[in-house]
Amino acid sequence: MGAAAMGVGIFPGDTGAIHGLAALVAFVTSSLSDIAAYRFEKRPLNYISAIIGVFSLIVLFLAFHMGEASLFWLTFEIIRFN
């Protein structure tokens, strides 16, 4: 996860596919590490960690299927209903 996050910083958004690939790897691995941490944390933090990891993967999946400009609207909808 750290190398992918470093790749996002090294390659800015205008560099093209390498930035997107590094960001994708960073987002997916951070969500999976939240889910994996479920086994090592104590209650109630383990449940919160797993919920955040699953929620992050769902948002990432929806952002990919809704298109490029959809992440803003998806974030807006989540904030509006909370």
C-alpha positions in Angstrom: 0.0 0.0 0.0 2.8 2.4 0.9 4.5 2.0 -2.5 1.3 2.6 -4.3 0.6 5.8 -2.3 4.1 6.9 -3.0 3.5 6.3 -6.7 0.4 8.5 -6.6 2.6 11.3 -5.2 5.5 10.8 -7.6 3.3 10.7 -10.7 0.8 13.6 -10.7 -2.6 13.3 -12.3 -1.5 14.6 -15.7 0.9 11.8 -16.2 -1.9 9.5 -17.4 -2.4 5.8 -16.7 0.5 5.3 -14.2 -1.2 7.7 -11.8 -4.5 6.0 -12.2 -3.0 2.5 -11.7 -1.1 3.6 -8.6 -4.2 5.2 -7.2 -6.3 2.1 -7.9 -3.8 -0.2 -6.2 -3.6 2.2 -3.2 -7.4 2.4 -2.8 -7.9 -1.4 -3.1 -5.0 -2.4 -0.8 -6.0 0.2 1.9 -9.6 -1.2 1.9 -8.3 -4.8 2.0 -6.0 -3.9 4.9 -8.9 -2.5 6.8 -10.8 -5.7 6.3 -7.7 -7.9 7.2 -7.2 -5.9 10.4 -10.5 -7.3 11.7 -8.7 -10.4 13.0 -6.1 -8.4 15.0 -8.2 -5.7 16.6 -10.4 -5.9 19.6 -14.1 -5.2 19.8 -15.7 -2.8 18.7 -12.9 -1.4 16.6 -12.7 -4.7 14.6 -16.3 -4.3 13.4 -15.7 -0.6 12.6 -12.6 -1.5 10.6 -14.3 -4.2 8.6 -17.3 -1.9 7.9 -15.1 0.9 6.7 -13.1 -1.5 4.4 -16.2 -3.0 2.9 -17.8 0.5 2.5 -14.6 1.7 0.8 -14.6 -1.2 -1.7 -18.3 -0.6 -2.5 -17.7 3.2 -3.1 -14.7 2.3 -5.3 -16.8 -0.2 -7.3 -19.7 2.3 -7.8 -17.3 5.1 -8.8 -15.9 2.9 -11.6 -19.3 1.8 -12.9 -20.8 5.3 -12.8 -18.0 7.0 -14.8 -15.2 9.4 -14.4 -17.1 12.4 -13.0 -19.3 10.3 -10.7 -17.0 10.2 -7.7 -17.9 13.8 -6.9 -21.7 13.1 -7.2 -21.4 9.9 -5.2 -19.5 11.7 -2.4 -22.2 14.5 -2.5 -25.0 12.0 -2.2 -23.3 10.2 0.8 -22.7 13.5 2.6 -26.2 14.8 1.8 -27.9 11.7 3.4 -25.8 11.7 6.6 
